[in-house]
């Protein structure tokens, strides 16, 4: 009997501090419950982010240029000569009546672009406009929207890299919900036939673009204001394009 009583006394905390610690970290304590919910919530957020990224990457990898497409006009968002070459090819094939190259660097002249794309001078002079006002994708959207409405277009082909297409369409439809935008992605390589997730450069590009898409979506959900992405600093002056050589 005395041995049992002694063992119970040995299991009791020796001080108030130990009793408090025992209460805090017991299975039924509030601290343990809060910590458990924090861990579960963190895992859920990580799973959502990972799942969203995989969905985004699969969507980008499955993008294909439409065949035999026709529109009122063509717009290309700068970021590589391959995009401009593709857009010029569409213009030569009659996919649109005019072409806007949006976001060109101010130091790039129309003559340089014409020479680089080997476009006939008569076609370039009549049908190619160059926008110098946009400094990012938001600016592209505002510059393109102004150009579209200045020319009275309603159906427009959008040419940009496949990984850049989701955010480009998001910004364009936010700036101009009336116009119908048809994506024409530039595909460097067939991502569905290769293990893109094993290539660090591709994964890094995809992740960076995914973060930007999520940020743009959250910005619109929250209703935060944002800059217009134009060198003029004024959306009303977004028509900073040069239509002729």
HELIX and SHEET records of a PDB file:
HELIX    1   1 UNK A    2  UNK A   11  1                                  10    
HELIX    2   2 UNK A   16  UNK A   24  1                                   9    
HELIX    3   3 UNK A   30  UNK A   61  1                                  32    
HELIX    4   4 UNK A   81  UNK A   92  1                                  12    
HELIX    5   5 UNK A  110  UNK A  117  1                                   8    
HELIX    6   6 UNK A  121  UNK A  127  1                                   7    
HELIX    7   7 UNK A  137  UNK A  151  1                                  15    
HELIX    8   8 UNK A  162  UNK A  175  1                                  14    
HELIX    9   9 UNK A  191  UNK A  193  5                                   3    
HELIX   10  10 UNK A  196  UNK A  198  5                                   3    
HELIX   11  11 UNK A  200  UNK A  222  1                                  23    
HELIX   12  12 UNK A  235  UNK A  237  5                                   3    
SHEET    1   A 6 UNK A 180  UNK A 186  0                                        
SHEET    2   A 6 UNK A 155  UNK A 161  1                                        
SHEET    3   A 6 UNK A  73  UNK A  77  1                                        
SHEET    4   A 6 UNK A  98  UNK A 102  1                                        
SHEET    5   A 6 UNK A 128  UNK A 131  1                                        
SHEET    6   A 6 UNK A 241  UNK A 242 -1                                        
END                                                                             
